[in-house]
Structure formats: C-alpha cells, structure tokens
Amino acid sequence: MLRKSLLVTLILLLGFSLIFTGCGKKEEPKPQPQPAPAPAPQPAAENSLERVKKAGKIVAGLDDAYPPMGFRNEKGELVGFDIDMAKEISKRIGVEIVWQPTVWDTVVASLKAKKFDVIISGMNITEKRLAEVNFAGPYGKAGQALVVKASNNTIKTIRDVKPGKLGTQSGSTGYEYAKNNGFKDDQMRLYKEFPLAFNDLAIGRIDAIIIDAFAVKTYLDKKPGTFKQVGDIMGDEKIGIAVRKEDKELLDALNKAIADMKKDGTLTKISEKWLGFDITKDI
C-alpha cells in the first residue's frame, strides 16, 4: 500500500514538472545580421548641350534696355549687337534663341536658379563673376566711360564727381569700378536701367554716369549736343556669355561657335553694324 502511494506521488510530480516545463517561455532565435542594401545607382550627369538640343532652344537672360547690345526698337522688337550674335550662335548649334528679360542686379542668381540657360547682355568678365559662373568667349573688349552733360566743363575724371552725383546701374561693372574708387552705395544713384540714369543726367539730378564704353555712342547719338564723354576709358575688360559651372558641354559649343564667327568675320560685321567699330579685335 505504501509502495503504491509513493508510486502515485512520483507520477504526479513528474506530470506537474512536465506541465510547467511546457508552459515556460521558449528562447527566441537571435536575429541574423542582414547585409546592407546596395546603394541606389546615381543618375548620369546631364549633358547640357543635349538638354538644349532636346528642348530646341537656348533661353538667354538679358537687360532689354541696354543699347546697343540689346534693346527694343519702335516696334517693340529686340534688336542689337547681342541679339544678332545670339541668333547666329543658336543657328550654328541647331536651336532657337529665346529671350528672357531680367533684373540686372540679380542676373547671376537667376542664372544659377535655372531661370534661363545663359546670360547674353554685354556682360563683363570679372573675377567676382568667375567665382560663380563660367564664360564663353570673350567676344569683345570693354572698359568704363564717364559721361556728363555737354555744358559741364568741371568734371574730367571720376574723382571730380561729388558724392551723391554719380549714377550707374545696380550690379554693373561701372558700379564695382565706382566702389573701388571710393564711392559708397549711399554716395551713388543706382538705376535698374541706364535710360533712367540718362534722363536724370539731362535734368541735372546727377552730374555724371559711369557706363560701358561701347554703349556711350548710342546715347550720344540719340540726343546730339546733350551729353559728352570725358577722360580716358577706365579698365580693360572683356565681355562674354555667362554659363552655369556645371554646363560644360554647352560652354564648349558656345566657345566653338564664337571662335568660328571670329574666324569667318561674322562677329566683326555685327560689331561694325551696331557700334561703328570692331570690339572683337585683339581678343
């Protein structure tokens, strides 16, 4: 009897042991490290020349009130040196030229923001601009000239102009030249367009204008006997077509077209038509 009771007890203990063992938490297998995903393939760099050819056009930013480089005639059509040159360049590349008038003091920022493909607007090549964009060309020589009223016999150089009486265009090379010669922003009258500056010069609001030398003849011819150029040409700058740094293929195509136009005399003909002399000589 005692032996039978012990046997029953052992069986019960064994059963409870199996039950509790079965209810215990099973150990989860440790996760195996997964291989890192392969990096996504990077898109091929955009070919800027193919981009404009696919679009069928080059969009160019310009100041459309800047004779003789780019301005509107009596019919409202864009005409000028840069207009004729750009038409010829685009024809040689095999696309159309489309013009986008823009504010000059933010023109480089607009180019970098891709509001247009290039800047074609008698743009001087400077170290400051070269830090931000590339230039095709150069396709002409430039310098700064000082213009006063024809009756003014006291101003001979920029140093003769009183503070507050010098006018120029915001963001222009003339503006930079004036700053480098001691004029602060509050000592100049800054204009969005040069025609506004010449209006103020005519009525005596300012005494002088600093402007690209190749543009002077146009304003003198418009109002004979009203204005005159004084002093020597200041600086020895060159003008080119501004292109974004990454648009290397487009830059090469523009350079080839400009070089071919220099060689075959096309640039000289355009320059003599609009300026009366050859600004493409010796560049």
MARGUBA-600119 format. One record per residue (C-alpha): y, x, z; residue in three letters. Coordinates in steps of 0.02 Angstrom, whole numbers, padded with zeros to 5 digits, always signed. Each point is the difference from the previous one (the first is absolute). Layout:
residues N
YXZALA...
//
This chain:
residues 283
+00000+00000+00000MET+00121+00139+00048LEU-00048+00098-00155ARG+00032-00154-00108LYS+00175-00024+00079SER+00047+00181-00032LEU-00053-00016-00181LEU+00107-00155-00024VAL+00150+00087+00081THR-00018+00151-00115LEU-00009-00113-00153ILE+00158-00092+00053LEU+00096+00161+00031LEU-00052+00068-00168LEU+00057-00161-00084GLY+00172+00003+00082PHE+00018+00182-00046SER-00035-00038-00183LEU+00121-00147+00003ILE+00146+00103+00071PHE-00036+00143-00116THR+00005-00117-00149GLY+00167-00074+00057CYS+00083+00171+00015GLY+00134+00050-00124LYS-00069+00092-00149LYS+00090+00163-00043GLU+00100-00018-00159GLU-00027+00134-00132PRO+00146+00119-00014LYS+00103-00026-00159PRO-00022+00137-00126GLN+00160+00083-00064PRO+00050-00064-00172GLN+00060+00116-00137PRO+00188-00007-00032ALA+00048-00107-00150PRO+00042+00096-00158ALA+00189+00010-00031PRO+00064-00125-00126ALA+00033+00078-00170PRO+00184+00037-00027GLN+00080-00077-00153PRO+00044+00122-00138ALA+00182+00054-00002ALA+00104-00110-00115GLU+00049+00077-00167ASN+00184-00042-00012SER+00009+00022-00189LEU-00148-00117-00026GLU+00083-00124+00119ARG+00159-00015-00103VAL-00099-00003-00163LYS-00107-00141+00066LYS+00157-00094+00053ALA+00077+00039-00169GLY+00166+00049+00079LYS+00096+00125+00106ILE+00117-00083+00124VAL+00156+00106+00027ALA+00129-00018+00138GLY+00181+00032-00047LEU+00182-00026+00045ASP+00052-00119-00140ASP+00186+00032+00026ALA-00002+00187-00036TYR+00074+00040-00172PRO-00041+00091-00108PRO-00177+00016+00069MET-00042-00183+00028GLY+00118-00149-00004PHE+00022-00173-00077ARG+00097-00030-00159ASN+00105-00153-00043GLU-00160-00098-00037LYS-00077+00046+00168GLY-00127+00116-00080GLU-00050+00163+00083LEU+00061+00148-00103VAL+00032+00185+00027GLY-00074+00174-00006PHE-00142-00035+00122ASP-00040-00166-00084ILE-00024+00080-00171ASP-00095+00148+00072MET-00118-00111+00102ALA-00037-00110-00151LYS-00052+00153-00098GLU-00104+00071+00142ILE-00092-00164+00028SER-00034-00015-00187LYS-00079+00173-00002ARG-00109-00043+00151ILE-00050-00166-00080GLY+00078-00126+00120VAL+00159-00102+00021GLU+00145+00042+00116ILE+00052-00135+00124VAL+00161+00023+00099TRP+00023-00043+00183GLN+00182+00013+00060PRO+00006+00061+00180THR+00115+00052+00142VAL+00031+00186-00018TRP+00007+00055+00182ASP-00179-00064+00026THR-00068+00042-00172VAL-00123+00135+00059VAL-00068-00112+00138ALA-00024-00139-00129SER-00096+00119-00114LEU-00114+00054+00142LYS-00027-00184+00045ALA-00063-00026-00180LYS+00137-00120-00053LYS+00001+00096-00164PHE-00094+00145-00080ASP+00143+00122-00030VAL+00188+00023+00019ILE+00095+00031-00162ILE+00185-00001+00039SER+00082+00170-00024GLY-00079+00054+00164MET+00043+00174+00062ASN-00145+00110+00054ILE+00037+00059+00177THR-00102+00086+00135GLU+00017-00153+00110LYS-00070-00114-00133ARG-00138+00123-00048LEU-00065-00013+00177ALA-00039-00184-00033GLU-00035-00017-00187VAL-00042+00102-00154ASN+00110+00013-00155PHE-00047+00001-00184ALA+00115+00108-00104GLY+00136+00051+00024PRO+00075-00084-00152TYR+00183+00044+00029GLY+00127+00103+00096LYS+00123-00075+00121ALA+00134+00048+00124GLY+00132-00090+00102GLN+00176-00036-00062ALA+00156-00056+00090LEU+00101-00141-00079VAL+00176-00055+00052VAL+00137-00110-00071LYS+00086+00076-00150ALA+00165+00003+00095SER-00071+00100+00146ASN+00056+00182-00005ASN-00040+00049+00180THR-00191-00006+00002ILE-00083+00147-00087LYS-00162+00017+00101THR-00102-00104+00121ILE+00084+00092+00144ARG+00167-00077-00050ASP-00065-00178+00030VAL+00051-00077+00165LYS-00135-00074+00114PRO-00028-00183-00041GLY+00066+00020-00176LYS-00156+00066-00087LEU-00116-00124-00085GLY-00179+00019-00062THR-00164-00094-00015GLN-00114-00022+00151SER-00152+00114-00012GLY+00067+00096-00149SER+00005+00188-00024THR+00189-00013+00009GLY-00018-00074+00173TYR-00110+00147+00053GLU+00122+00124-00076TYR+00146-00078+00095ALA-00099+00007+00163LYS-00039+00183-00030ASN+00187+00030-00023ASN+00053-00073+00166GLY+00017-00186-00034PHE-00084-00115+00126LYS-00057-00176-00041ASP+00152-00078+00083ASP+00113+00114-00103GLN-00065-00067-00167MET+00000-00168-00086ARG-00178-00034-00058LEU-00037-00117-00143TYR-00160-00081-00066LYS+00064+00024-00178GLU+00124+00122-00077PHE+00100-00134-00095PRO+00055-00067+00170LEU+00059+00173+00049ALA+00102+00017-00160PHE+00080-00169+00032ASN+00056+00062+00171ASP+00062+00164-00073LEU+00106-00095-00126ALA+00087-00103+00135ILE+00023+00148+00119GLY-00124-00047+00135ARG-00079+00172-00022ILE+00072+00160-00074ASP-00155+00079-00079ALA-00180-00031-00053ILE-00142+00124-00004ILE-00126-00045-00136ILE-00128+00080-00117ASP+00096+00097-00131ALA-00092-00076-00149PHE+00061-00174+00052ALA+00186+00042+00005VAL+00038-00017-00186LYS-00056-00182-00002THR+00125-00051+00135TYR+00141+00102-00076LEU-00031-00079-00171ASP-00002-00177+00072LYS+00177+00014+00066LYS+00090+00138-00096PRO+00143+00077+00098GLY-00056-00077+00167THR-00113+00137+00070PHE-00029+00186-00023LYS-00127+00131+00054GLN+00064+00145+00105VAL-00071+00167+00053GLY-00164+00080-00052ASP-00171-00080-00009ILE-00077+00014+00172MET-00183+00049+00017GLY-00130+00033-00134ASP-00127-00140+00013GLU-00132-00068-00116LYS-00057-00179-00027ILE-00177-00065-00015GLY-00116-00150+00016ILE-00058-00031+00179ALA-00186-00036+00023VAL-00104-00030+00156ARG-00088+00156+00065LYS-00174-00071-00030GLU+00032-00053-00181ASP-00046+00167-00076LYS-00073-00067-00164GLU+00156-00102-00036LEU+00109+00151+00042LEU-00096+00107-00126ASP+00018-00132-00136ALA+00188-00014+00031LEU+00021+00189-00003ASN-00093+00011-00166LYS+00107-00136-00078ALA+00162+00082+00060ILE-00056+00172-00062ALA-00045-00072-00171ASP+00169-00090-00011MET+00091+00162+00042LYS-00098+00092-00133LYS+00025-00127-00140ASP+00186-00028+00038GLY-00014-00181+00058THR+00080+00035+00169LEU+00145+00092-00080THR+00036-00147-00116LYS-00002-00124+00146ILE+00114+00112+00103SER+00128+00024-00139GLU-00001-00188-00035LYS+00043-00049+00179TRP+00092+00151+00072LEU+00076+00087-00150GLY-00087+00163+00046PHE-00175+00065+00037ASP-00046-00003+00185ILE-00178+00051-00045THR+00054+00174-00057LYS-00062+00151+00098ASP-00115-00093+00120ILE
//
